[in-house]
């Protein structure tokens, strides 16, 4: 899928988690619901770190472009080192390592560890990175162009600072779900994991599928392209994505938000 659909699906997924958490007796404070949705929207772009032409490669200028080139080469090397006889040869690393459940869990765990050990500045860094990606994904037309990059970074930095200040206030959710001393912001890794997995599931719906299960082999393939039957798949950017899935994500996100806030 394309960047806007990925980000919308990520936000909708976290709002759905908020509704489920409320139904299970662990309601999210509204700052957690908002921040989690934005982080998840940003994290839903992150698996495309292995694609030099993706939205994330432009998000932080030359820095993100260089990182994407490195991750692409790393992913390709891992693919070649672990492929089985049934896996085809390929020239690049797109839709390999960063499009797996293992990558999602490791990135989410890393963010949680950084949040609880790095203090406020680590939390701000996590928020800033994902706010930039969320803005790039959700407002992709308005955020394009070098002149818009600085505005996106300023908006993301300001939003991260304000939201971190709100979360720090007692009862606003810094210790949501994890209440023991020293566990503040441990939950920040959850929307990161969810966003990455939602991205993978979205890509699995497209023609090429997605090797979400790696390194678990399926038949003669370690990089099995998981997805629905061929007839149910679509091409990225097609009318199915733009006219069906994106409106559905917005509707589901609205319903999830209302349920999470006990409006319905």
Backbone bond lengths (Angstrom), bond angles and torsions (degrees), N, CA, C in turn:
res aa  C-N    CA-C-N  psi(-1)  N-CA   C-N-CA  omega(-1)  CA-C   N-CA-C  phi
1 X - - - 1.452 - - 1.525 110.19 -
2 X 1.329 115.24 165.85 1.451 121.32 178.68 1.536 110.22 -86.38
3 X 1.350 115.50 167.54 1.452 120.90 -174.89 1.526 115.78 -54.33
4 X 1.349 119.14 -49.35 1.469 119.19 -178.80 1.524 113.53 -58.83
5 X 1.337 116.74 -41.42 1.466 119.63 179.37 1.520 110.99 -67.00
6 X 1.331 117.07 -39.78 1.458 120.15 176.77 1.534 110.76 -59.42
7 X 1.331 116.49 -48.22 1.467 119.74 -177.60 1.523 111.92 -65.17
8 X 1.322 116.81 -42.29 1.462 120.01 178.24 1.524 110.96 -62.19
9 X 1.324 116.65 -41.61 1.465 119.56 179.91 1.520 110.86 -65.71
10 X 1.339 117.29 -36.23 1.456 120.36 177.87 1.512 112.08 -64.98
11 X 1.338 116.44 -47.08 1.468 120.19 178.62 1.524 110.96 -61.24
12 X 1.340 116.15 -43.98 1.466 119.96 -179.91 1.523 111.27 -63.36
13 X 1.327 116.75 -36.79 1.460 120.24 -179.92 1.524 111.17 -63.83
14 X 1.352 117.29 -44.27 1.466 118.84 -179.75 1.523 111.59 -67.88
15 X 1.330 117.05 -37.15 1.465 119.59 176.80 1.531 110.03 -64.25
16 X 1.330 116.24 -34.29 1.455 119.55 174.57 1.519 111.89 -66.28
17 X 1.329 116.73 -38.40 1.469 120.87 175.27 1.525 109.89 -62.71
18 X 1.337 115.95 -38.81 1.454 119.42 177.21 1.521 112.17 -60.65
19 X 1.325 116.05 -40.78 1.468 119.90 177.64 1.523 110.83 -65.42
20 X 1.348 116.68 -41.99 1.461 120.44 179.01 1.522 111.28 -65.89
21 X 1.339 116.74 -38.69 1.465 120.68 179.39 1.520 110.66 -65.02
22 X 1.315 117.22 -39.84 1.463 120.53 178.06 1.527 110.50 -64.27
23 X 1.330 116.47 -41.36 1.464 120.36 179.65 1.520 111.56 -67.04
24 X 1.356 116.55 -28.25 1.466 121.34 -179.15 1.524 112.87 -88.04
25 X 1.313 117.98 0.00 1.460 121.12 177.97 1.510 114.67 90.17
26 X 1.334 118.09 14.06 1.466 122.28 176.50 1.526 109.83 -124.56
27 X 1.331 117.01 60.67 1.475 119.37 -174.86 1.523 112.44 -60.57
28 X 1.316 115.34 143.88 1.454 120.82 177.28 1.527 109.87 -83.55
29 X 1.324 118.62 133.58 1.463 119.60 166.49 1.525 108.51 -59.67
30 X 1.317 116.94 150.08 1.462 118.43 -175.03 1.533 113.56 -57.55
31 X 1.349 120.32 -33.38 1.476 117.34 176.83 1.530 112.83 -63.51
32 X 1.338 117.21 -35.75 1.467 120.26 178.22 1.527 109.99 -66.93
33 X 1.323 116.05 -40.43 1.457 120.39 178.76 1.526 110.39 -62.12
34 X 1.328 116.75 -45.29 1.466 121.45 -178.58 1.525 111.69 -68.60
35 X 1.332 116.26 -51.83 1.462 120.29 -177.68 1.528 110.54 -64.12
36 X 1.326 116.86 -42.29 1.458 120.14 179.03 1.520 112.39 -61.30
37 X 1.342 116.52 -40.27 1.466 120.02 179.27 1.525 110.66 -64.89
38 X 1.338 117.14 -40.11 1.462 120.27 179.51 1.532 111.42 -69.44
39 X 1.345 116.40 -41.69 1.467 119.36 177.42 1.523 110.16 -62.94
40 X 1.327 116.43 -43.52 1.461 120.60 -178.42 1.531 110.50 -65.57
41 X 1.334 116.89 -37.14 1.464 120.34 176.70 1.522 110.89 -63.53
42 X 1.336 116.29 -39.39 1.462 119.94 177.34 1.510 112.43 -72.28
43 X 1.335 116.30 -43.31 1.468 120.50 -179.26 1.521 111.81 -64.32
44 X 1.337 117.16 -23.65 1.457 120.70 179.10 1.525 112.31 -72.01
45 X 1.328 117.71 -6.37 1.466 121.26 173.20 1.531 111.99 -99.30
46 X 1.327 115.86 -20.96 1.466 120.62 -169.39 1.526 115.74 -61.93
47 X 1.344 121.39 -34.12 1.466 118.52 179.19 1.526 114.34 -58.44
48 X 1.326 117.47 -20.49 1.464 119.78 178.39 1.524 112.43 -79.35
49 X 1.322 116.81 17.23 1.461 120.81 169.90 1.527 111.96 -58.60
50 X 1.313 116.51 -17.63 1.465 119.76 -179.43 1.534 111.91 -91.96
51 X 1.340 116.93 10.79 1.466 121.40 -176.18 1.526 109.28 -125.92
52 X 1.324 117.00 112.89 1.465 121.20 -173.43 1.525 113.79 -69.22
53 X 1.332 118.44 -13.68 1.456 121.20 -179.97 1.525 112.55 -106.68
54 X 1.332 117.75 6.01 1.460 121.26 -176.88 1.526 111.61 -76.86
55 X 1.324 115.62 166.72 1.466 121.26 179.60 1.512 111.59 -56.47
56 X 1.328 117.04 -40.99 1.461 120.59 -176.31 1.529 111.66 -65.13
57 X 1.330 117.50 -26.90 1.464 119.67 -179.38 1.523 111.78 -68.87
58 X 1.343 116.83 -21.84 1.463 121.23 179.42 1.522 112.81 -98.35
59 X 1.331 116.90 -10.87 1.456 120.84 -169.34 1.528 114.06 -63.71
60 X 1.331 117.40 -34.77 1.461 120.95 -177.09 1.532 111.82 -122.55
61 X 1.336 115.11 29.48 1.452 119.69 176.44 1.515 113.11 66.74
62 X 1.345 117.04 -144.76 1.468 121.03 -177.49 1.526 113.60 -59.77
63 X 1.336 117.07 -28.20 1.470 120.19 -178.94 1.525 110.61 -64.07
64 X 1.330 116.49 -51.63 1.463 119.28 -178.69 1.525 111.39 -68.37
65 X 1.335 116.89 -33.07 1.467 118.88 177.95 1.531 110.70 -64.36
66 X 1.319 116.32 -41.68 1.471 120.24 178.81 1.526 110.94 -66.12
67 X 1.339 116.79 -40.57 1.469 120.66 178.56 1.522 110.14 -62.27
68 X 1.336 116.51 -41.47 1.462 119.65 179.61 1.527 111.41 -62.51
69 X 1.321 117.28 -38.96 1.458 119.82 177.98 1.527 111.16 -63.93
70 X 1.336 116.24 -40.85 1.461 120.53 179.44 1.532 110.75 -65.71
71 X 1.339 116.04 -45.79 1.467 120.27 -178.78 1.522 110.73 -65.74
72 X 1.323 116.98 -36.79 1.463 120.34 177.20 1.527 110.64 -59.83
73 X 1.325 116.66 -46.36 1.470 120.60 179.84 1.526 111.21 -67.25
74 X 1.327 116.78 -40.46 1.466 120.36 177.66 1.524 110.98 -62.53
75 X 1.320 116.63 -45.34 1.459 121.31 -179.29 1.526 110.87 -62.52
76 X 1.328 115.74 -41.36 1.463 119.60 179.12 1.527 110.87 -64.32
77 X 1.343 115.90 -40.65 1.465 119.91 179.30 1.528 111.04 -64.05
78 X 1.333 117.14 -41.74 1.467 120.98 178.16 1.522 110.32 -64.76
79 X 1.327 116.06 -40.21 1.468 119.89 178.49 1.528 110.78 -59.85
80 X 1.322 115.97 -49.31 1.470 119.70 -178.48 1.519 111.62 -63.76
81 X 1.340 116.77 -34.94 1.463 120.12 -176.83 1.519 112.68 -75.71
82 X 1.327 117.77 -22.86 1.463 120.10 -173.36 1.526 114.04 -117.15
83 X 1.327 118.91 -3.47 1.453 120.71 -176.75 1.532 111.07 -64.98
84 X 1.331 114.83 148.52 1.456 121.72 176.39 1.529 109.22 -103.75
85 X 1.313 116.48 178.94 1.462 120.79 -174.79 1.526 112.45 -60.37
86 X 1.320 116.95 -31.02 1.459 119.33 -178.19 1.515 114.40 -82.33
87 X 1.311 117.28 -11.71 1.461 120.70 -179.85 1.529 110.06 -81.59
88 X 1.329 118.57 132.11 1.471 120.74 -178.18 1.525 111.85 -72.65
89 X 1.313 115.75 158.43 1.462 120.26 172.24 1.519 108.89 -73.86
90 X 1.320 116.40 148.45 1.461 120.04 179.58 1.511 110.24 -147.87
91 X 1.340 115.84 161.20 1.458 121.13 -174.17 1.528 113.79 -99.34
92 X 1.307 117.86 -17.48 1.462 120.53 -177.82 1.504 112.02 -134.36
93 X 1.339 115.58 177.86 1.459 119.88 -176.10 1.507 115.47 -104.19
94 X 1.346 117.73 7.49 1.464 119.44 -177.78 1.525 111.16 -64.45
95 X 1.330 115.08 138.39 1.460 123.80 -178.09 1.524 111.91 59.33
96 X 1.301 115.49 45.42 1.466 119.08 172.64 1.531 108.90 -125.45
97 X 1.315 118.16 -104.12 1.462 122.07 -170.54 1.526 113.83 -56.82
98 X 1.332 117.40 -46.57 1.470 119.88 -175.54 1.520 112.93 -76.42
99 X 1.318 117.20 -4.03 1.463 121.47 179.51 1.532 111.00 -108.48
100 X 1.329 116.57 39.26 1.459 121.58 -179.26 1.530 110.79 -126.45
101 X 1.332 115.44 159.35 1.458 119.89 178.88 1.521 111.19 -63.81
102 X 1.333 116.49 -34.03 1.459 120.43 -178.24 1.527 110.99 -65.07
103 X 1.320 116.76 -43.56 1.458 120.85 177.23 1.532 110.08 -60.45
104 X 1.334 116.87 -44.65 1.463 121.10 -178.81 1.528 111.14 -59.22
105 X 1.323 116.06 -44.99 1.464 120.22 -179.24 1.526 111.29 -66.15
106 X 1.327 116.78 -42.15 1.460 119.90 -178.91 1.531 111.72 -65.75
107 X 1.317 117.34 -41.93 1.466 120.64 179.38 1.522 110.10 -66.08
108 X 1.328 117.14 -43.04 1.463 120.21 178.63 1.512 112.08 -63.90
109 X 1.336 116.32 -43.19 1.468 120.22 178.31 1.523 110.74 -63.51
110 X 1.334 116.52 -38.23 1.459 119.98 178.19 1.517 111.92 -63.80
111 X 1.330 116.97 -40.28 1.465 120.24 178.10 1.522 111.34 -66.26
112 X 1.326 117.60 -41.13 1.467 120.59 177.85 1.519 110.84 -63.30
113 X 1.329 116.62 -44.65 1.465 120.67 179.44 1.517 111.07 -62.51
114 X 1.328 116.56 -42.40 1.459 119.93 178.72 1.525 111.35 -64.19
115 X 1.335 116.48 -39.00 1.461 120.55 -177.60 1.528 112.56 -64.91
116 X 1.343 116.86 -38.89 1.467 118.75 -175.78 1.527 112.58 -89.01
117 X 1.325 117.06 -16.02 1.469 118.82 179.59 1.522 113.02 -106.29
118 X 1.319 116.76 -25.35 1.466 120.18 -175.29 1.504 115.09 -92.67
119 X 1.338 117.02 -7.37 1.454 119.47 177.33 1.516 113.28 74.74
120 X 1.327 114.95 -160.44 1.468 121.98 -172.61 1.528 112.49 -59.81
121 X 1.332 117.91 -39.74 1.455 119.61 -176.69 1.520 111.84 -67.91
122 X 1.314 116.83 -33.56 1.467 119.82 175.97 1.530 110.44 -67.34
123 X 1.332 115.99 -41.87 1.467 120.16 177.19 1.517 110.26 -61.36
124 X 1.331 116.64 -44.12 1.460 120.68 178.91 1.527 111.33 -62.32
125 X 1.315 117.06 -39.89 1.471 120.51 179.15 1.525 110.95 -63.64
126 X 1.341 116.44 -44.21 1.464 120.70 179.19 1.523 110.20 -62.32
127 X 1.326 115.90 -44.83 1.464 120.18 179.35 1.527 110.63 -63.33
128 X 1.330 117.32 -45.47 1.461 120.70 -177.12 1.526 111.32 -60.22
129 X 1.317 117.23 -49.77 1.463 120.86 -178.37 1.527 110.84 -58.16
130 X 1.313 116.57 -45.75 1.460 119.19 -176.44 1.518 112.09 -76.49
131 X 1.334 118.05 -27.99 1.463 119.69 174.20 1.520 110.47 -66.04
132 X 1.332 117.19 -42.28 1.469 120.27 177.11 1.522 110.02 -58.46
133 X 1.337 116.15 -47.70 1.462 119.59 -178.65 1.530 111.49 -65.06
134 X 1.334 116.84 -38.65 1.467 119.98 179.30 1.528 110.74 -63.68
135 X 1.329 116.53 -43.13 1.466 119.95 178.54 1.521 110.46 -64.53
136 X 1.338 116.51 -43.66 1.464 120.66 179.04 1.525 111.19 -61.33
137 X 1.329 116.68 -37.58 1.455 119.89 -178.28 1.516 113.44 -78.28
138 X 1.332 117.05 -47.38 1.456 121.03 -174.93 1.523 112.99 -77.33
139 X 1.326 116.38 -30.74 1.468 121.12 -178.83 1.524 109.72 -118.43
140 X 1.317 116.53 45.53 1.462 120.79 -167.05 1.524 113.42 -60.56
141 X 1.312 119.88 -35.62 1.471 120.18 -179.93 1.519 111.08 -70.66
142 X 1.336 115.92 -44.09 1.465 119.96 -178.64 1.518 112.04 -71.43
143 X 1.341 116.96 -24.89 1.468 120.63 -175.07 1.512 113.57 -91.53
144 X 1.328 118.06 1.19 1.462 120.09 -177.50 1.521 111.10 -83.42
145 X 1.326 115.53 148.27 1.454 121.38 177.35 1.514 112.22 105.43
146 X 1.313 115.77 145.58 1.465 120.15 -176.57 1.521 112.28 -62.75
147 X 1.340 116.83 -32.19 1.462 119.30 -179.95 1.518 111.82 -69.37
148 X 1.347 116.01 -26.41 1.461 119.48 179.94 1.524 112.09 -83.28
149 X 1.322 118.08 -20.12 1.457 121.04 -176.44 1.523 112.00 -58.28
150 X 1.308 116.57 -46.54 1.469 120.61 -178.53 1.521 110.41 -61.82
151 X 1.321 116.87 -40.88 1.467 120.35 178.76 1.524 110.78 -64.71
152 X 1.333 116.42 -39.46 1.467 120.28 178.08 1.524 109.97 -63.21
153 X 1.324 117.13 -45.06 1.464 121.01 -179.73 1.529 111.23 -63.58
154 X 1.323 116.78 -41.46 1.471 120.18 178.98 1.528 110.88 -65.65
155 X 1.323 116.13 -43.50 1.464 119.97 178.46 1.524 110.80 -62.76
156 X 1.334 116.68 -42.82 1.463 120.81 179.80 1.524 111.23 -65.32
157 X 1.337 117.43 -43.02 1.465 120.80 -180.00 1.528 111.05 -64.40
158 X 1.330 116.11 -43.63 1.468 120.04 178.77 1.522 110.98 -63.94
159 X 1.334 116.06 -45.12 1.466 120.19 179.81 1.521 111.06 -62.50
160 X 1.346 117.04 -43.38 1.460 120.81 179.89 1.525 110.67 -60.71
161 X 1.331 117.30 -43.57 1.467 121.37 -179.20 1.526 111.32 -63.91
162 X 1.335 116.17 -45.00 1.468 120.58 -178.41 1.531 110.57 -66.93
163 X 1.334 116.47 -46.47 1.463 119.90 -177.39 1.525 112.17 -66.68
164 X 1.332 116.99 -36.95 1.465 119.24 176.68 1.517 110.46 -64.35
165 X 1.324 116.68 -38.90 1.468 119.95 177.30 1.516 112.15 -63.95
166 X 1.332 116.49 -38.19 1.470 120.26 178.15 1.524 110.61 -67.60
167 X 1.327 116.45 -44.71 1.461 120.50 -179.06 1.522 111.92 -63.73
168 X 1.325 117.27 -31.45 1.464 121.08 -177.77 1.523 113.00 -67.65
169 X 1.330 117.31 -21.18 1.465 120.01 -177.90 1.535 110.02 -71.49
170 X 1.330 117.73 141.20 1.467 121.42 -178.33 1.526 112.06 -53.47
171 X 1.314 115.98 133.32 1.454 121.42 177.55 1.513 114.95 85.38
172 X 1.328 117.88 -2.95 1.463 120.31 -176.88 1.522 113.84 -95.20
173 X 1.342 117.61 -1.81 1.445 117.92 168.13 1.503 119.12 115.65
174 X 1.329 119.50 6.65 1.470 117.98 177.74 1.528 111.11 -62.21
175 X 1.338 116.28 -27.23 1.466 121.28 179.73 1.525 111.91 -110.82
176 X 1.335 117.25 25.54 1.454 119.50 -179.97 1.525 110.34 -61.75
177 X 1.301 116.47 134.47 1.467 126.49 176.54 1.525 113.41 72.95
178 X 1.344 117.72 -36.78 1.464 122.03 178.82 1.527 107.64 -116.09
179 X 1.331 115.98 104.92 1.466 120.15 -167.81 1.528 114.70 -106.89
180 X 1.313 117.76 -2.75 1.453 119.53 -179.55 1.532 110.67 -71.73
181 X 1.334 117.42 153.57 1.471 119.76 178.16 1.524 111.72 -55.95
182 X 1.308 116.28 136.76 1.449 121.05 179.54 1.516 114.76 84.79
183 X 1.343 117.43 2.43 1.460 120.39 -178.51 1.533 113.19 -104.52
184 X 1.326 117.01 11.73 1.448 119.67 178.08 1.530 110.05 -58.55
185 X 1.300 114.75 133.76 1.467 123.71 178.42 1.529 113.89 70.26
186 X 1.323 117.40 11.93 1.461 119.41 174.37 1.522 110.96 -61.26
187 X 1.327 116.48 -29.01 1.463 121.66 -178.42 1.528 113.30 -69.91
188 X 1.325 118.10 -13.72 1.469 119.85 -176.56 1.528 112.92 -59.39
189 X 1.321 117.52 -26.18 1.455 119.71 178.99 1.513 113.42 -72.32
190 X 1.336 117.71 -21.59 1.467 120.61 -176.42 1.533 112.58 -64.21
191 X 1.345 119.86 -50.90 1.466 117.79 177.92 1.526 112.95 -65.58
192 X 1.341 117.45 -24.07 1.466 120.27 176.74 1.526 109.91 -67.94
193 X 1.335 116.51 -47.37 1.466 120.65 177.12 1.528 110.46 -61.44
194 X 1.318 115.85 -46.73 1.461 119.77 -177.45 1.524 111.43 -62.25
195 X 1.332 116.37 -43.50 1.456 119.51 -179.89 1.516 112.31 -60.33
196 X 1.339 116.53 -43.45 1.464 120.20 179.15 1.527 111.19 -63.97
197 X 1.326 117.18 -42.28 1.469 120.53 -179.40 1.525 111.33 -67.42
198 X 1.336 116.55 -38.96 1.465 119.69 177.68 1.528 110.47 -63.74
199 X 1.322 116.52 -39.18 1.465 120.48 175.00 1.533 110.36 -58.04
200 X 1.323 116.40 -47.29 1.459 120.79 -178.45 1.527 111.36 -62.86
201 X 1.316 116.14 -41.66 1.469 119.61 179.39 1.519 110.06 -64.97
202 X 1.336 116.69 -40.44 1.458 119.79 177.03 1.514 111.92 -61.10
203 X 1.333 117.05 -44.03 1.460 120.19 178.15 1.519 111.69 -66.51
204 X 1.327 117.09 -29.70 1.468 120.31 179.15 1.532 111.31 -65.71
205 X 1.327 116.70 -23.06 1.458 120.31 179.72 1.520 112.95 -78.49
206 X 1.328 116.56 -13.22 1.455 120.54 -178.09 1.527 111.04 -87.65
207 X 1.327 115.41 176.99 1.468 121.52 -171.76 1.525 112.64 -57.19
208 X 1.331 117.60 -40.70 1.469 120.88 -173.45 1.523 113.82 -80.32
209 X 1.336 118.73 -16.44 1.454 120.41 -175.28 1.522 111.37 71.43
210 X 1.329 116.81 -173.31 1.464 120.73 -176.73 1.534 109.72 -151.36
211 X 1.339 117.95 133.35 1.476 120.90 -176.27 1.527 112.47 -82.63
212 X 1.311 116.48 57.45 1.467 121.73 -173.75 1.524 112.07 -58.41
213 X 1.331 117.88 -35.28 1.461 121.45 -170.67 1.527 114.66 -78.67
214 X 1.332 119.26 -11.29 1.462 120.91 -178.02 1.525 110.77 -51.04
215 X 1.336 119.13 137.10 1.473 128.52 11.70 1.526 114.90 -95.16
216 X 1.322 117.88 18.69 1.462 120.71 179.06 1.527 109.01 -75.34
217 X 1.332 119.31 120.19 1.467 120.73 -177.99 1.524 111.75 -75.57
218 X 1.328 114.64 147.53 1.461 121.65 173.74 1.523 106.82 -125.51
219 X 1.315 116.75 109.88 1.451 120.29 -175.29 1.524 111.11 64.50
220 X 1.325 116.22 -125.70 1.460 121.54 -179.89 1.531 111.76 -96.98
221 X 1.319 116.27 13.92 1.453 120.13 -177.69 1.532 111.15 -122.38
222 X 1.327 116.15 132.29 1.462 119.99 171.21 1.526 110.55 -90.02
223 X 1.337 116.05 -24.92 1.467 122.09 179.41 1.522 109.28 -108.44
224 X 1.323 115.48 55.49 1.466 120.52 -176.55 1.532 110.15 -67.33
225 X 1.349 118.55 124.62 1.473 121.16 -178.48 1.527 111.45 -78.47
226 X 1.301 116.05 88.59 1.459 121.96 -176.88 1.532 110.41 -63.38
227 X 1.326 116.67 141.85 1.453 120.92 177.86 1.512 111.03 174.82
228 X 1.335 117.06 171.66 1.465 120.71 177.58 1.528 110.15 -73.19
229 X 1.317 118.12 176.52 1.473 120.32 175.51 1.528 111.34 -53.24
230 X 1.314 116.35 148.14 1.470 121.50 -174.33 1.518 112.84 -50.87
231 X 1.329 116.89 -39.19 1.459 120.19 -177.18 1.521 114.06 -66.83
232 X 1.324 117.59 -16.10 1.464 121.10 -178.49 1.528 111.97 -99.26
233 X 1.313 117.93 0.23 1.461 120.88 -178.71 1.528 110.47 -89.40
234 X 1.325 116.54 162.38 1.456 121.15 -179.31 1.519 109.38 -139.65
235 X 1.314 116.41 165.44 1.454 121.20 177.93 1.522 110.30 -87.49
236 X 1.339 116.01 143.99 1.459 120.52 178.75 1.523 110.01 -58.21
237 X 1.341 116.15 132.97 1.455 121.13 179.61 1.510 114.19 84.35
238 X 1.331 117.81 3.56 1.461 120.73 -178.75 1.522 110.98 -76.31
239 X 1.326 116.18 174.94 1.466 120.94 -178.28 1.525 111.39 -63.33
240 X 1.323 117.23 -29.31 1.472 119.63 178.71 1.527 110.14 -60.56
241 X 1.317 115.49 -44.25 1.465 120.33 179.65 1.520 111.80 -67.92
242 X 1.343 116.47 -44.87 1.461 121.22 -173.16 1.525 113.03 -79.03
243 X 1.322 116.99 -38.42 1.466 120.69 -172.52 1.526 114.16 -99.52
244 X 1.328 116.63 -19.48 1.470 119.61 -177.29 1.528 111.31 -113.38
245 X 1.335 116.54 -57.79 1.461 119.63 -172.54 1.530 112.99 -69.51
246 X 1.329 118.19 -45.77 1.463 119.39 -177.00 1.529 112.06 -63.22
247 X 1.348 119.91 -45.96 1.471 118.51 173.84 1.529 112.89 -60.67
248 X 1.343 116.35 -35.81 1.468 119.84 178.83 1.527 110.48 -65.17
249 X 1.338 117.19 -40.95 1.468 120.54 178.46 1.529 110.67 -62.50
250 X 1.340 116.76 -41.59 1.465 119.96 179.87 1.526 110.84 -65.20
251 X 1.322 116.75 -41.45 1.463 120.59 179.14 1.518 111.14 -65.32
252 X 1.333 116.83 -47.59 1.456 120.66 -179.22 1.535 110.98 -64.48
253 X 1.334 116.42 -37.93 1.449 119.65 177.62 1.515 111.91 -63.50
254 X 1.336 116.92 -41.32 1.466 120.52 177.81 1.518 112.54 -63.55
255 X 1.326 115.85 -42.97 1.467 120.12 178.33 1.524 110.50 -65.33
256 X 1.341 116.73 -42.80 1.460 120.11 178.98 1.511 112.26 -62.96
257 X 1.330 116.90 -40.70 1.464 120.79 178.88 1.524 110.76 -63.56
258 X 1.330 116.39 -45.79 1.456 120.37 179.20 1.528 111.67 -60.90
259 X 1.325 116.33 -41.21 1.465 119.96 179.22 1.533 111.16 -69.14
260 X 1.333 116.89 -38.71 1.462 120.33 -179.88 1.531 111.69 -65.19
261 X 1.324 116.62 -31.51 1.472 121.09 -179.50 1.524 111.97 -94.66
262 X 1.341 115.95 8.18 1.478 122.37 179.04 1.528 112.68 61.18
263 X 1.326 116.04 31.00 1.452 120.23 175.51 1.528 110.15 -79.64
264 X 1.336 114.98 -31.78 1.468 120.25 175.30 1.519 109.45 -124.57
